[in-house]
Amino acid sequence: MIHKEGIPSILLAVLVSSIIMVLFYLYLANFLWIGGLLSAFILITILQFFRNPKRHIPVVDENLVYAPADGKVVVIENTTEDEYLNEKTIQVSIFMSPINVHVNRMPLNGAVEYVKYHPGKYLVAWHPKSSTENERTTIVINNGRYKVLLRQIAGALARRIKWYVNKGDQLNQGEDIGFIKFGSRVDLFLPENALIKVKIGQMVYGNIDVIAELPR
């Protein structure tokens, strides 16, 4: 399934591919197969950027925090979140490469307590300051017992953050909540006493892998 955010890019890719084929047909007919390969490469690349596989949460549990994005775990550290929570937390960051699925998903059941978009820089996603200086969107989810902060972060390539939630929304674990075009990074700020279930370098998949278990 293709995500709605990809429709303009896919239409543009179809147009470019068509122009390539026409040019090859008119001026390089003997090499038309090369034009076909180039056109197919462009279309397949764009389609894989915007794929949106439907995934169902294996175990619905209000104490489990599922991965909000596909990618590699690049940060697990104790830190103080000072934009909204203003308390000690555990930060888990997931780097989304251009070949990953770019959909962002609801990591747990809860109400959206806070949403804020921040314009900013476009440092590479693994830069230590990207979490606080890059263009980003902060979303705080309250499940009635705990608050989890999710941050969508733009990078050097990914410069289009989309979010589909508003303050007060009551959402279910696994629902689509946003999209970052062409990858980048998602940060989770979890309660200090959460039990982390992943490790640095691990590949995780949204709605499939558990990032942490909240105290019961």
Summary of the structure (lengths in Angstrom):
residues: 216
radius of gyration: 19.4
end to end distance: 36.3
largest distance: 68.9
contacts: 725
relative contact order: 0.21
helix: 23%
strand: 37%
